[in-house]
Amino acid sequence: MIAEDKVIEIFCVMDEFCKNFASECAKNLLLEDKEHRHRNRKGRLSESEIMTILVCYHFGSRGTL
């Protein structure tokens, strides 16, 4: 079982990573195609929340972190 403070620490690291990654992607990605429609619905969980769940899942089975 992962301690609650470790989960919070993992989330903070993931959140910072996602913010930096999004800003770098915005600088380097091509412009969006305006001819084709895209879904613009906001997800229920943030990317950092999803990544935190995945990391905790993978490390939680080992019992150490």
N, C-alpha and C positions, 0 to 999 in steps of 0.2 A: 504494500500500500504506500502511495506517495503522500508525504506530508503536505498539508494545506499551504504552508509557506513556500514550499518548492513549486507547487502548482502556480502560485501567484508570481514567483520569480520567473518561471518558464513563460507565463503569459506576458510579462513585461518585456522580456527579451524578444519574443515573437512579435509583439505589437511594434516595438521599435524597428525590427527587421522589416515588417510589412510596410511601415511608413517610408523607410529609406528605399525599399525596393520599388514602391509605387512611384516615388518621385524620380528615380532613375529610369524606370520604364517610360514615364511620361516624356522624358527628354529624348529617348532613343527610338520610340515606336513610330511607325508610319502613321500618317493622318488617317482618320476614319473615313470609310466610304459612305458618302451621303446618299447614294442611290438606293442602297439596300436598307431595309428597316431592321432594326435590332431590338430585342427585348431590353427594356431599361429598368426592370424590376429589381429593387434592392433585396439582397438576401437577408435571411433572418439572423444568421450568425456572421460575425465579421471573419475575415480571413485569419486574423490572429487567434480568434477563439477556436476555429476549426483546427489550425495547426497545433495549438496547445492540447486539444483533445487527442489528436493523433500521436503526439510525442508522449503524452501521459499513458496512452494505451500501450504503446510499444515498450516503454520502460517499466510500466506497472506490472507486466507479467514476470519480470525478473526479480522484483521485490527490492531493488536497490536503485537509488538515484541520489 
